[in-house]
Amino acid sequence: MQTPDEILATIILLWAVIDPIGTVPVFVSATRTRTEDEKKEIAKYAAAIAGMILLFFAAVGEVMLDGMDVPLPAFQIAGGLVLFLFAMTMIFGEGKPESELKSMKSAHETAVFPLATPSIASPGAMMAVVLLTENGRHSVLHQIVTSGLMLGVVFVTYLLMRASTAISNLIGLSGASVISRVMGLVLSSIAVANILEGISEYFMLPTTKLT
């Protein structure tokens, strides 16, 4: 069973990669011309699709890697690098709201894109859930708890989308951008830890596993 510290660390990582607050400006822009009932349906549909995508990666992501004969430590290193690059764009480049709002200018305003993916179920989130539900390191109960925490963060994202108008008026686009950059800093430290742990585990594998 996970300790409170482990649960807190998992929640922080999932919050950083899913970035519920950063989704709010994207949702506001996507639903600017929609009625309140339509906004409710779009928020529900987007959260449901994102949850299913992340559950899929939690359930079969490692199996897919095994089928391609890719050692999980190698995926952990690659995932850490991608998470780190993603974190750098959050810190130094365009924040999540600005970059995704730009992509919306030429995209259909739908719940699937850019809300369900890549806003909620981002590539970083997909990689994170695979690493957090690794079969060799975590029990079935641990993976169930982690999946529940992930769905909890997605549900919080849904609630924030439902309250998007009030939140947008409160923090504005600049406020969401600041929060996104702070979470990028947290995510970068987690990514470095994943890279170092993956390197350590990779070189501890039997020689037959490296060929």
Secondary structure as GFF3:
##gff-version 3
##sequence-region A 1 211
A	DSSP	alpha_helix	4	18	.	.	.	ID=ss1
A	DSSP	alpha_helix	20	30	.	.	.	ID=ss2
A	DSSP	alpha_helix	36	67	.	.	.	ID=ss3
A	DSSP	alpha_helix	72	91	.	.	.	ID=ss4
A	DSSP	alpha_helix	96	104	.	.	.	ID=ss5
A	DSSP	pi_helix	115	120	.	.	.	ID=ss6
A	DSSP	alpha_helix	123	132	.	.	.	ID=ss7
A	DSSP	alpha_helix	140	162	.	.	.	ID=ss8
A	DSSP	alpha_helix	164	202	.	.	.	ID=ss9
A	DSSP	three_ten_helix	207	210	.	.	.	ID=ss10
###
